[in-house]
Amino acid sequence: MSLIEQLSDERTRAFAQHCIEKKSTEELREMTNTAGDESEMKHWEISQGQWEEAVAAALADQEAQEGEP
């Protein structure tokens, strides 16, 4: 089961799915080193913590799909 599927909040899960579909692995890695994007948080109606959780889950799932550690 993917980490995205395990996210309990529907909006967080939807944002994570969006990230994995629209962002490269490198972009997701860069996102983990920045503060949450205010416009994305507002659009997806998620908090800073939810944004971080979604990005982390998307990155982990994407790396797993690519066979990376």
PQR file of N, CA, C, O and H, with PARSE charges and radii, in Angstrom:
ATOM      1  N   MET A   1       0.848  -1.184   0.000 -0.4000 1.5000
ATOM      2  CA  MET A   1       0.000   0.000   0.000 -0.0000 2.0000
ATOM      3  C   MET A   1       0.889   1.240   0.000  0.5500 1.7000
ATOM      4  O   MET A   1       1.851   1.326   0.763 -0.5500 1.4000
ATOM      5  N   SER A   2       0.566   2.176  -0.842 -0.4000 1.5000
ATOM      6  CA  SER A   2       1.364   3.396  -0.923 -0.0000 2.0000
ATOM      7  C   SER A   2       1.141   4.279   0.295  0.5500 1.7000
ATOM      8  O   SER A   2       0.130   4.171   0.988 -0.5500 1.4000
ATOM      9  H   SER A   2      -0.216   2.107  -1.462  0.4000 1.0000
ATOM     10  N   LEU A   3       2.099   5.146   0.537 -0.4000 1.5000
ATOM     11  CA  LEU A   3       1.957   6.090   1.645 -0.0000 2.0000
ATOM     12  C   LEU A   3       0.817   7.068   1.392  0.5500 1.7000
ATOM     13  O   LEU A   3       0.122   7.471   2.324 -0.5500 1.4000
ATOM     14  H   LEU A   3       2.921   5.234  -0.026  0.4000 1.0000
ATOM     15  N   ILE A   4       0.626   7.444   0.144 -0.4000 1.5000
ATOM     16  CA  ILE A   4      -0.461   8.372  -0.181 -0.0000 2.0000
ATOM     17  C   ILE A   4      -1.805   7.767   0.222  0.5500 1.7000
ATOM     18  O   ILE A   4      -2.655   8.455   0.787 -0.5500 1.4000
ATOM     19  H   ILE A   4       1.191   7.116  -0.613  0.4000 1.0000
ATOM     20  N   GLU A   5      -1.994   6.485  -0.067 -0.4000 1.5000
ATOM     21  CA  GLU A   5      -3.251   5.821   0.285 -0.0000 2.0000
ATOM     22  C   GLU A   5      -3.471   5.769   1.790  0.5500 1.7000
ATOM     23  O   GLU A   5      -4.609   5.661   2.248 -0.5500 1.4000
ATOM     24  H   GLU A   5      -1.303   5.926  -0.526  0.4000 1.0000
ATOM     25  N   GLN A   6      -2.395   5.844   2.559 -0.4000 1.5000
ATOM     26  CA  GLN A   6      -2.498   5.767   4.008 -0.0000 2.0000
ATOM     27  C   GLN A   6      -2.794   7.117   4.669  0.5500 1.7000
ATOM     28  O   GLN A   6      -3.092   7.166   5.862 -0.5500 1.4000
ATOM     29  H   GLN A   6      -1.471   5.932   2.187  0.4000 1.0000
ATOM     30  N   LEU A   7      -2.714   8.204   3.909 -0.4000 1.5000
ATOM     31  CA  LEU A   7      -3.013   9.517   4.472 -0.0000 2.0000
ATOM     32  C   LEU A   7      -4.497   9.562   4.836  0.5500 1.7000
ATOM     33  O   LEU A   7      -5.356   9.204   4.030 -0.5500 1.4000
ATOM     34  H   LEU A   7      -2.472   8.164   2.939  0.4000 1.0000
ATOM     35  N   SER A   8      -4.782  10.001   6.045 -0.4000 1.5000
ATOM     36  CA  SER A   8      -6.161   9.961   6.525 -0.0000 2.0000
ATOM     37  C   SER A   8      -7.014  11.123   6.019  0.5500 1.7000
ATOM     38  O   SER A   8      -8.221  10.971   5.834 -0.5500 1.4000
ATOM     39  H   SER A   8      -4.085  10.292   6.700  0.4000 1.0000
ATOM     40  N   ASP A   9      -6.398  12.274   5.795 -0.4000 1.5000
ATOM     41  CA  ASP A   9      -7.164  13.444   5.361 -0.0000 2.0000
ATOM     42  C   ASP A   9      -7.326  13.438   3.844  0.5500 1.7000
ATOM     43  O   ASP A   9      -6.347  13.318   3.108 -0.5500 1.4000
ATOM     44  H   ASP A   9      -5.417  12.397   5.946  0.4000 1.0000
ATOM     45  N   GLU A  10      -8.547  13.567   3.391 -0.4000 1.5000
ATOM     46  CA  GLU A  10      -8.857  13.507   1.960 -0.0000 2.0000
ATOM     47  C   GLU A  10      -8.152  14.608   1.155  0.5500 1.7000
ATOM     48  O   GLU A  10      -7.634  14.348   0.068 -0.5500 1.4000
ATOM     49  H   GLU A  10      -9.343  13.666   3.989  0.4000 1.0000
ATOM     50  N   ARG A  11      -8.133  15.821   1.683 -0.4000 1.5000
ATOM     51  CA  ARG A  11      -7.488  16.929   0.954 -0.0000 2.0000
ATOM     52  C   ARG A  11      -5.979  16.737   0.880  0.5500 1.7000
ATOM     53  O   ARG A  11      -5.363  17.028  -0.145 -0.5500 1.4000
ATOM     54  H   ARG A  11      -8.553  16.032   2.565  0.4000 1.0000
ATOM     55  N   THR A  12      -5.385  16.251   1.962 -0.4000 1.5000
ATOM     56  CA  THR A  12      -3.953  15.983   1.969 -0.0000 2.0000
ATOM     57  C   THR A  12      -3.633  14.897   0.956  0.5500 1.7000
ATOM     58  O   THR A  12      -2.664  15.007   0.204 -0.5500 1.4000
ATOM     59  H   THR A  12      -5.885  16.014   2.795  0.4000 1.0000
ATOM     60  N   ARG A  13      -4.441  13.856   0.936 -0.4000 1.5000
ATOM     61  CA  ARG A  13      -4.253  12.754  -0.010 -0.0000 2.0000
ATOM     62  C   ARG A  13      -4.396  13.251  -1.453  0.5500 1.7000
ATOM     63  O   ARG A  13      -3.622  12.850  -2.323 -0.5500 1.4000
ATOM     64  H   ARG A  13      -5.228  13.766   1.547  0.4000 1.0000
ATOM     65  N   ALA A  14      -5.367  14.110  -1.709 -0.4000 1.5000
ATOM     66  CA  ALA A  14      -5.577  14.648  -3.056 -0.0000 2.0000
ATOM     67  C   ALA A  14      -4.383  15.497  -3.485  0.5500 1.7000
ATOM     68  O   ALA A  14      -3.946  15.410  -4.632 -0.5500 1.4000
ATOM     69  H   ALA A  14      -5.995  14.435  -1.002  0.4000 1.0000
ATOM     70  N   PHE A  15      -3.853  16.312  -2.581 -0.4000 1.5000
ATOM     71  CA  PHE A  15      -2.687  17.124  -2.919 -0.0000 2.0000
ATOM     72  C   PHE A  15      -1.472  16.237  -3.174  0.5500 1.7000
ATOM     73  O   PHE A  15      -0.706  16.491  -4.103 -0.5500 1.4000
ATOM     74  H   PHE A  15      -4.208  16.383  -1.649  0.4000 1.0000
ATOM     75  N   ALA A  16      -1.289  15.201  -2.362 -0.4000 1.5000
ATOM     76  CA  ALA A  16      -0.165  14.277  -2.559 -0.0000 2.0000
ATOM     77  C   ALA A  16      -0.271  13.595  -3.922  0.5500 1.7000
ATOM     78  O   ALA A  16       0.730  13.449  -4.622 -0.5500 1.4000
ATOM     79  H   ALA A  16      -1.912  14.995  -1.607  0.4000 1.0000
ATOM     80  N   GLN A  17      -1.461  13.185  -4.293 -0.4000 1.5000
ATOM     81  CA  GLN A  17      -1.665  12.552  -5.598 -0.0000 2.0000
ATOM     82  C   GLN A  17      -1.352  13.541  -6.720  0.5500 1.7000
ATOM     83  O   GLN A  17      -0.731  13.177  -7.718 -0.5500 1.4000
ATOM     84  H   GLN A  17      -2.275  13.304  -3.723  0.4000 1.0000
ATOM     85  N   HIS A  18      -1.779  14.775  -6.554 -0.4000 1.5000
ATOM     86  CA  HIS A  18      -1.465  15.825  -7.527 -0.0000 2.0000
ATOM     87  C   HIS A  18       0.053  15.969  -7.668  0.5500 1.7000
ATOM     88  O   HIS A  18       0.578  16.070  -8.777 -0.5500 1.4000
ATOM     89  H   HIS A  18      -2.284  15.070  -5.743  0.4000 1.0000
ATOM     90  N   CYS A  19       0.743  15.977  -6.533 -0.4000 1.5000
ATOM     91  CA  CYS A  19       2.202  16.135  -6.552 -0.0000 2.0000
ATOM     92  C   CYS A  19       2.883  15.013  -7.316  0.5500 1.7000
ATOM     93  O   CYS A  19       3.775  15.258  -8.128 -0.5500 1.4000
ATOM     94  H   CYS A  19       0.317  15.895  -5.632  0.4000 1.0000
ATOM     95  N   ILE A  20       2.462  13.786  -7.055 -0.4000 1.5000
ATOM     96  CA  ILE A  20       3.117  12.659  -7.710 -0.0000 2.0000
ATOM     97  C   ILE A  20       2.833  12.650  -9.213  0.5500 1.7000
ATOM     98  O   ILE A  20       3.649  12.165  -9.997 -0.5500 1.4000
ATOM     99  H   ILE A  20       1.737  13.588  -6.396  0.4000 1.0000
ATOM    100  N   GLU A  21       1.693  13.179  -9.609 -0.4000 1.5000
ATOM    101  CA  GLU A  21       1.338  13.228 -11.025 -0.0000 2.0000
ATOM    102  C   GLU A  21       2.008  14.390 -11.760  0.5500 1.7000
ATOM    103  O   GLU A  21       2.286  14.284 -12.954 -0.5500 1.4000
ATOM    104  H   GLU A  21       1.031  13.573  -8.972  0.4000 1.0000
ATOM    105  N   LYS A  22       2.266  15.482 -11.069 -0.4000 1.5000
ATOM    106  CA  LYS A  22       2.732  16.704 -11.731 -0.0000 2.0000
ATOM    107  C   LYS A  22       4.184  17.079 -11.460  0.5500 1.7000
ATOM    108  O   LYS A  22       4.744  17.914 -12.170 -0.5500 1.4000
ATOM    109  H   LYS A  22       2.040  15.568 -10.099  0.4000 1.0000
ATOM    110  N   LYS A  23       4.797  16.485 -10.454 -0.4000 1.5000
ATOM    111  CA  LYS A  23       6.143  16.896 -10.048 -0.0000 2.0000
ATOM    112  C   LYS A  23       7.141  15.772 -10.296  0.5500 1.7000
ATOM    113  O   LYS A  23       6.809  14.593 -10.172 -0.5500 1.4000
ATOM    114  H   LYS A  23       4.342  15.807  -9.877  0.4000 1.0000
ATOM    115  N   SER A  24       8.355  16.146 -10.643 -0.4000 1.5000
ATOM    116  CA  SER A  24       9.428  15.168 -10.780 -0.0000 2.0000
ATOM    117  C   SER A  24       9.959  14.816  -9.402  0.5500 1.7000
ATOM    118  O   SER A  24       9.678  15.507  -8.422 -0.5500 1.4000
ATOM    119  H   SER A  24       8.625  17.103 -10.743  0.4000 1.0000
ATOM    120  N   THR A  25      10.717  13.754  -9.333 -0.4000 1.5000
ATOM    121  CA  THR A  25      11.321  13.360  -8.059 -0.0000 2.0000
ATOM    122  C   THR A  25      12.205  14.478  -7.536  0.5500 1.7000
ATOM    123  O   THR A  25      12.179  14.782  -6.344 -0.5500 1.4000
ATOM    124  H   THR A  25      10.945  13.193 -10.129  0.4000 1.0000
ATOM    125  N   GLU A  26      12.981  15.089  -8.409 -0.4000 1.5000
ATOM    126  CA  GLU A  26      13.869  16.182  -7.987 -0.0000 2.0000
ATOM    127  C   GLU A  26      13.058  17.372  -7.465  0.5500 1.7000
ATOM    128  O   GLU A  26      13.435  17.980  -6.463 -0.5500 1.4000
ATOM    129  H   GLU A  26      13.002  14.842  -9.377  0.4000 1.0000
ATOM    130  N   GLU A  27      11.961  17.706  -8.126 -0.4000 1.5000
ATOM    131  CA  GLU A  27      11.114  18.801  -7.650 -0.0000 2.0000
ATOM    132  C   GLU A  27      10.554  18.488  -6.260  0.5500 1.7000
ATOM    133  O   GLU A  27      10.502  19.363  -5.395 -0.5500 1.4000
ATOM    134  H   GLU A  27      11.655  17.212  -8.939  0.4000 1.0000
ATOM    135  N   LEU A  28      10.139  17.246  -6.053 -0.4000 1.5000
ATOM    136  CA  LEU A  28       9.612  16.857  -4.748 -0.0000 2.0000
ATOM    137  C   LEU A  28      10.693  16.932  -3.679  0.5500 1.7000
ATOM    138  O   LEU A  28      10.435  17.364  -2.556 -0.5500 1.4000
ATOM    139  H   LEU A  28      10.181  16.536  -6.756  0.4000 1.0000
ATOM    140  N   ARG A  29      11.904  16.510  -4.029 -0.4000 1.5000
ATOM    141  CA  ARG A  29      13.012  16.610  -3.065 -0.0000 2.0000
ATOM    142  C   ARG A  29      13.258  18.067  -2.683  0.5500 1.7000
ATOM    143  O   ARG A  29      13.457  18.382  -1.510 -0.5500 1.4000
ATOM    144  H   ARG A  29      12.115  16.159  -4.942  0.4000 1.0000
ATOM    145  N   GLU A  30      13.243  18.948  -3.671 -0.4000 1.5000
ATOM    146  CA  GLU A  30      13.435  20.371  -3.406 -0.0000 2.0000
ATOM    147  C   GLU A  30      12.314  20.913  -2.523  0.5500 1.7000
ATOM    148  O   GLU A  30      12.553  21.748  -1.651 -0.5500 1.4000
ATOM    149  H   GLU A  30      13.082  18.692  -4.624  0.4000 1.0000
ATOM    150  N   MET A  31      11.103  20.441  -2.748 -0.4000 1.5000
ATOM    151  CA  MET A  31       9.963  20.910  -1.961 -0.0000 2.0000
ATOM    152  C   MET A  31      10.104  20.529  -0.494  0.5500 1.7000
ATOM    153  O   MET A  31       9.592  21.237   0.373 -0.5500 1.4000
ATOM    154  H   MET A  31      10.909  19.763  -3.457  0.4000 1.0000
ATOM    155  N   THR A  32      10.790  19.425  -0.196 -0.4000 1.5000
ATOM    156  CA  THR A  32      10.957  19.022   1.196 -0.0000 2.0000
ATOM    157  C   THR A  32      11.898  19.961   1.943  0.5500 1.7000
ATOM    158  O   THR A  32      11.931  19.954   3.174 -0.5500 1.4000
ATOM    159  H   THR A  32      11.206  18.850  -0.901  0.4000 1.0000
ATOM    160  N   ASN A  33      12.655  20.761   1.218 -0.4000 1.5000
ATOM    161  CA  ASN A  33      13.601  21.693   1.831 -0.0000 2.0000
ATOM    162  C   ASN A  33      13.075  23.120   1.907  0.5500 1.7000
ATOM    163  O   ASN A  33      13.815  24.039   2.257 -0.5500 1.4000
ATOM    164  H   ASN A  33      12.628  20.767   0.218  0.4000 1.0000
ATOM    165  N   THR A  34      11.803  23.307   1.581 -0.4000 1.5000
ATOM    166  CA  THR A  34      11.234  24.650   1.592 -0.0000 2.0000
ATOM    167  C   THR A  34       9.986  24.680   2.477  0.5500 1.7000
ATOM    168  O   THR A  34       9.407  23.649   2.818 -0.5500 1.4000
ATOM    169  H   THR A  34      11.202  22.560   1.297  0.4000 1.0000
ATOM    170  N   ALA A  35       9.610  25.871   2.822 -0.4000 1.5000
ATOM    171  CA  ALA A  35       8.345  26.043   3.543 -0.0000 2.0000
ATOM    172  C   ALA A  35       7.207  25.763   2.570  0.5500 1.7000
ATOM    173  O   ALA A  35       7.373  25.898   1.358 -0.5500 1.4000
ATOM    174  H   ALA A  35      10.080  26.709   2.546  0.4000 1.0000
ATOM    175  N   GLY A  36       6.077  25.380   3.090 -0.4000 1.5000
ATOM    176  CA  GLY A  36       4.929  25.102   2.238 -0.0000 2.0000
ATOM    177  C   GLY A  36       4.556  26.298   1.379  0.5500 1.7000
ATOM    178  O   GLY A  36       4.669  27.448   1.804 -0.5500 1.4000
ATOM    179  H   GLY A  36       5.942  25.270   4.075  0.4000 1.0000
ATOM    180  N   ASP A  37       4.120  26.014   0.191 -0.4000 1.5000
ATOM    181  CA  ASP A  37       3.703  27.051  -0.748 -0.0000 2.0000
ATOM    182  C   ASP A  37       2.331  27.573  -0.323  0.5500 1.7000
ATOM    183  O   ASP A  37       1.345  26.837  -0.321 -0.5500 1.4000
ATOM    184  H   ASP A  37       4.029  25.080  -0.155  0.4000 1.0000
ATOM    185  N   GLU A  38       2.289  28.850   0.035 -0.4000 1.5000
ATOM    186  CA  GLU A  38       1.050  29.456   0.547 -0.0000 2.0000
ATOM    187  C   GLU A  38      -0.113  29.330  -0.434  0.5500 1.7000
ATOM    188  O   GLU A  38      -1.241  29.048  -0.030 -0.5500 1.4000
ATOM    189  H   GLU A  38       3.090  29.448   0.033  0.4000 1.0000
ATOM    190  N   SER A  39       0.159  29.539  -1.717 -0.4000 1.5000
ATOM    191  CA  SER A  39      -0.929  29.473  -2.695 -0.0000 2.0000
ATOM    192  C   SER A  39      -1.455  28.046  -2.833  0.5500 1.7000
ATOM    193  O   SER A  39      -2.659  27.840  -2.981 -0.5500 1.4000
ATOM    194  H   SER A  39       1.076  29.768  -2.045  0.4000 1.0000
ATOM    195  N   GLU A  40      -0.557  27.061  -2.787 -0.4000 1.5000
ATOM    196  CA  GLU A  40      -1.006  25.673  -2.853 -0.0000 2.0000
ATOM    197  C   GLU A  40      -1.811  25.304  -1.607  0.5500 1.7000
ATOM    198  O   GLU A  40      -2.844  24.641  -1.698 -0.5500 1.4000
ATOM    199  H   GLU A  40       0.422  27.228  -2.667  0.4000 1.0000
ATOM    200  N   MET A  41      -1.329  25.739  -0.448 -0.4000 1.5000
ATOM    201  CA  MET A  41      -2.053  25.425   0.786 -0.0000 2.0000
ATOM    202  C   MET A  41      -3.449  26.040   0.763  0.5500 1.7000
ATOM    203  O   MET A  41      -4.416  25.412   1.194 -0.5500 1.4000
ATOM    204  H   MET A  41      -0.489  26.277  -0.373  0.4000 1.0000
ATOM    205  N   LYS A  42      -3.550  27.258   0.265 -0.4000 1.5000
ATOM    206  CA  LYS A  42      -4.855  27.920   0.188 -0.0000 2.0000
ATOM    207  C   LYS A  42      -5.753  27.198  -0.820  0.5500 1.7000
ATOM    208  O   LYS A  42      -6.921  26.933  -0.537 -0.5500 1.4000
ATOM    209  H   LYS A  42      -2.764  27.768  -0.085  0.4000 1.0000
ATOM    210  N   HIS A  43      -5.206  26.883  -1.991 -0.4000 1.5000
ATOM    211  CA  HIS A  43      -5.984  26.213  -3.037 -0.0000 2.0000
ATOM    212  C   HIS A  43      -6.500  24.855  -2.569  0.5500 1.7000
ATOM    213  O   HIS A  43      -7.665  24.521  -2.784 -0.5500 1.4000
ATOM    214  H   HIS A  43      -4.257  27.098  -2.221  0.4000 1.0000
ATOM    215  N   TRP A  44      -5.638  24.081  -1.936 -0.4000 1.5000
ATOM    216  CA  TRP A  44      -6.002  22.730  -1.501 -0.0000 2.0000
ATOM    217  C   TRP A  44      -6.653  22.715  -0.118  0.5500 1.7000
ATOM    218  O   TRP A  44      -7.100  21.670   0.354 -0.5500 1.4000
ATOM    219  H   TRP A  44      -4.691  24.352  -1.762  0.4000 1.0000
ATOM    220  N   GLU A  45      -6.701  23.884   0.529 -0.4000 1.5000
ATOM    221  CA  GLU A  45      -7.288  24.022   1.870 -0.0000 2.0000
ATOM    222  C   GLU A  45      -6.622  23.065   2.854  0.5500 1.7000
ATOM    223  O   GLU A  45      -7.283  22.294   3.550 -0.5500 1.4000
ATOM    224  H   GLU A  45      -6.337  24.733   0.146  0.4000 1.0000
ATOM    225  N   ILE A  46      -5.282  23.141   2.889 -0.4000 1.5000
ATOM    226  CA  ILE A  46      -4.501  22.308   3.799 -0.0000 2.0000
ATOM    227  C   ILE A  46      -3.556  23.183   4.614  0.5500 1.7000
ATOM    228  O   ILE A  46      -3.233  24.305   4.224 -0.5500 1.4000
ATOM    229  H   ILE A  46      -4.745  23.767   2.323  0.4000 1.0000
ATOM    230  N   SER A  47      -3.125  22.656   5.738 -0.4000 1.5000
ATOM    231  CA  SER A  47      -2.203  23.377   6.616 -0.0000 2.0000
ATOM    232  C   SER A  47      -0.759  23.132   6.188  0.5500 1.7000
ATOM    233  O   SER A  47      -0.484  22.322   5.302 -0.5500 1.4000
ATOM    234  H   SER A  47      -3.387  21.745   6.055  0.4000 1.0000
ATOM    235  N   GLN A  48       0.147  23.844   6.832 -0.4000 1.5000
ATOM    236  CA  GLN A  48       1.572  23.639   6.592 -0.0000 2.0000
ATOM    237  C   GLN A  48       1.950  22.178   6.846  0.5500 1.7000
ATOM    238  O   GLN A  48       2.654  21.568   6.042 -0.5500 1.4000
ATOM    239  H   GLN A  48      -0.077  24.501   7.552  0.4000 1.0000
ATOM    240  N   GLY A  49       1.488  21.627   7.949 -0.4000 1.5000
ATOM    241  CA  GLY A  49       1.793  20.235   8.288 -0.0000 2.0000
ATOM    242  C   GLY A  49       1.236  19.255   7.269  0.5500 1.7000
ATOM    243  O   GLY A  49       1.894  18.273   6.924 -0.5500 1.4000
ATOM    244  H   GLY A  49       0.916  22.122   8.602  0.4000 1.0000
ATOM    245  N   GLN A  50       0.039  19.515   6.791 -0.4000 1.5000
ATOM    246  CA  GLN A  50      -0.559  18.649   5.774 -0.0000 2.0000
ATOM    247  C   GLN A  50       0.206  18.748   4.463  0.5500 1.7000
ATOM    248  O   GLN A  50       0.391  17.747   3.771 -0.5500 1.4000
ATOM    249  H   GLN A  50      -0.495  20.312   7.071  0.4000 1.0000
ATOM    250  N   TRP A  51       0.647  19.944   4.123 -0.4000 1.5000
ATOM    251  CA  TRP A  51       1.435  20.144   2.907 -0.0000 2.0000
ATOM    252  C   TRP A  51       2.714  19.324   3.000  0.5500 1.7000
ATOM    253  O   TRP A  51       3.067  18.611   2.061 -0.5500 1.4000
ATOM    254  H   TRP A  51       0.497  20.757   4.686  0.4000 1.0000
ATOM    255  N   GLU A  52       3.411  19.422   4.131 -0.4000 1.5000
ATOM    256  CA  GLU A  52       4.659  18.686   4.326 -0.0000 2.0000
ATOM    257  C   GLU A  52       4.419  17.177   4.281  0.5500 1.7000
ATOM    258  O   GLU A  52       5.200  16.438   3.681 -0.5500 1.4000
ATOM    259  H   GLU A  52       3.124  20.001   4.894  0.4000 1.0000
ATOM    260  N   GLU A  53       3.339  16.723   4.916 -0.4000 1.5000
ATOM    261  CA  GLU A  53       3.007  15.297   4.925 -0.0000 2.0000
ATOM    262  C   GLU A  53       2.722  14.797   3.509  0.5500 1.7000
ATOM    263  O   GLU A  53       3.167  13.713   3.130 -0.5500 1.4000
ATOM    264  H   GLU A  53       2.705  17.323   5.404  0.4000 1.0000
ATOM    265  N   ALA A  54       1.992  15.575   2.739 -0.4000 1.5000
ATOM    266  CA  ALA A  54       1.655  15.195   1.374 -0.0000 2.0000
ATOM    267  C   ALA A  54       2.898  15.121   0.494  0.5500 1.7000
ATOM    268  O   ALA A  54       3.059  14.176  -0.279 -0.5500 1.4000
ATOM    269  H   ALA A  54       1.631  16.455   3.047  0.4000 1.0000
ATOM    270  N   VAL A  55       3.768  16.107   0.609 -0.4000 1.5000
ATOM    271  CA  VAL A  55       5.000  16.121  -0.197 -0.0000 2.0000
ATOM    272  C   VAL A  55       5.881  14.931   0.168  0.5500 1.7000
ATOM    273  O   VAL A  55       6.427  14.272  -0.717 -0.5500 1.4000
ATOM    274  H   VAL A  55       3.637  16.874   1.237  0.4000 1.0000
ATOM    275  N   ALA A  56       6.023  14.653   1.449 -0.4000 1.5000
ATOM    276  CA  ALA A  56       6.841  13.523   1.895 -0.0000 2.0000
ATOM    277  C   ALA A  56       6.276  12.198   1.379  0.5500 1.7000
ATOM    278  O   ALA A  56       7.027  11.339   0.918 -0.5500 1.4000
ATOM    279  H   ALA A  56       5.580  15.188   2.168  0.4000 1.0000
ATOM    280  N   ALA A  57       4.969  12.035   1.457 -0.4000 1.5000
ATOM    281  CA  ALA A  57       4.341  10.802   0.976 -0.0000 2.0000
ATOM    282  C   ALA A  57       4.503  10.665  -0.534  0.5500 1.7000
ATOM    283  O   ALA A  57       4.800   9.578  -1.030 -0.5500 1.4000
ATOM    284  H   ALA A  57       4.359  12.733   1.832  0.4000 1.0000
ATOM    285  N   ALA A  58       4.310  11.754  -1.262 -0.4000 1.5000
ATOM    286  CA  ALA A  58       4.463  11.714  -2.713 -0.0000 2.0000
ATOM    287  C   ALA A  58       5.896  11.364  -3.095  0.5500 1.7000
ATOM    288  O   ALA A  58       6.117  10.559  -3.999 -0.5500 1.4000
ATOM    289  H   ALA A  58       4.069  12.637  -0.858  0.4000 1.0000
ATOM    290  N   LEU A  59       6.861  11.959  -2.420 -0.4000 1.5000
ATOM    291  CA  LEU A  59       8.261  11.666  -2.712 -0.0000 2.0000
ATOM    292  C   LEU A  59       8.575  10.199  -2.422  0.5500 1.7000
ATOM    293  O   LEU A  59       9.207   9.532  -3.242 -0.5500 1.4000
ATOM    294  H   LEU A  59       6.681  12.613  -1.686  0.4000 1.0000
ATOM    295  N   ALA A  60       8.148   9.696  -1.285 -0.4000 1.5000
ATOM    296  CA  ALA A  60       8.415   8.304  -0.937 -0.0000 2.0000
ATOM    297  C   ALA A  60       7.784   7.347  -1.954  0.5500 1.7000
ATOM    298  O   ALA A  60       8.421   6.383  -2.378 -0.5500 1.4000
ATOM    299  H   ALA A  60       7.635  10.238  -0.619  0.4000 1.0000
ATOM    300  N   ASP A  61       6.555   7.609  -2.336 -0.4000 1.5000
ATOM    301  CA  ASP A  61       5.890   6.743  -3.314 -0.0000 2.0000
ATOM    302  C   ASP A  61       6.564   6.834  -4.680  0.5500 1.7000
ATOM    303  O   ASP A  61       6.725   5.820  -5.359 -0.5500 1.4000
ATOM    304  H   ASP A  61       6.038   8.392  -1.992  0.4000 1.0000
ATOM    305  N   GLN A  62       6.955   8.028  -5.084 -0.4000 1.5000
ATOM    306  CA  GLN A  62       7.596   8.194  -6.378 -0.0000 2.0000
ATOM    307  C   GLN A  62       8.945   7.480  -6.401  0.5500 1.7000
ATOM    308  O   GLN A  62       9.282   6.817  -7.382 -0.5500 1.4000
ATOM    309  H   GLN A  62       6.825   8.852  -4.532  0.4000 1.0000
ATOM    310  N   GLU A  63       9.715   7.614  -5.324 -0.4000 1.5000
ATOM    311  CA  GLU A  63      11.003   6.922  -5.246 -0.0000 2.0000
ATOM    312  C   GLU A  63      10.807   5.409  -5.253  0.5500 1.7000
ATOM    313  O   GLU A  63      11.592   4.688  -5.870 -0.5500 1.4000
ATOM    314  H   GLU A  63       9.441   8.152  -4.527  0.4000 1.0000
ATOM    315  N   ALA A  64       9.778   4.923  -4.582 -0.4000 1.5000
ATOM    316  CA  ALA A  64       9.495   3.486  -4.569 -0.0000 2.0000
ATOM    317  C   ALA A  64       9.143   3.000  -5.981  0.5500 1.7000
ATOM    318  O   ALA A  64       9.552   1.910  -6.381 -0.5500 1.4000
ATOM    319  H   ALA A  64       9.140   5.508  -4.081  0.4000 1.0000
ATOM    320  N   GLN A  65       8.396   3.793  -6.721 -0.4000 1.5000
ATOM    321  CA  GLN A  65       8.037   3.435  -8.086 -0.0000 2.0000
ATOM    322  C   GLN A  65       9.267   3.387  -8.993  0.5500 1.7000
ATOM    323  O   GLN A  65       9.347   2.583  -9.921 -0.5500 1.4000
ATOM    324  H   GLN A  65       8.063   4.678  -6.396  0.4000 1.0000
ATOM    325  N   GLU A  66      10.213   4.262  -8.699 -0.4000 1.5000
ATOM    326  CA  GLU A  66      11.434   4.330  -9.513 -0.0000 2.0000
ATOM    327  C   GLU A  66      12.488   3.336  -9.032  0.5500 1.7000
ATOM    328  O   GLU A  66      13.540   3.192  -9.655 -0.5500 1.4000
ATOM    329  H   GLU A  66      10.149   4.916  -7.944  0.4000 1.0000
ATOM    330  N   GLY A  67      12.207   2.657  -7.933 -0.4000 1.5000
ATOM    331  CA  GLY A  67      13.140   1.688  -7.399 -0.0000 2.0000
ATOM    332  C   GLY A  67      14.299   2.279  -6.648  0.5500 1.7000
ATOM    333  O   GLY A  67      15.336   1.634  -6.493 -0.5500 1.4000
ATOM    334  H   GLY A  67      11.352   2.774  -7.427  0.4000 1.0000
ATOM    335  N   GLU A  68      14.136   3.520  -6.171 -0.4000 1.5000
ATOM    336  CA  GLU A  68      15.191   4.188  -5.425 -0.0000 2.0000
ATOM    337  C   GLU A  68      15.022   3.880  -3.950  0.5500 1.7000
ATOM    338  O   GLU A  68      13.918   3.572  -3.500 -0.5500 1.4000
ATOM    339  H   GLU A  68      13.293   4.043  -6.298  0.4000 1.0000
ATOM    340  N   PRO A  69      16.126   3.963  -3.183 -0.5600 1.5000
ATOM    341  CA  PRO A  69      16.038   3.700  -1.731  0.2800 2.0000
ATOM    342  C   PRO A  69      15.242   4.746  -0.995  0.5500 1.7000
ATOM    343  O   PRO A  69      15.083   4.658   0.222 -0.5500 1.4000
TER
END
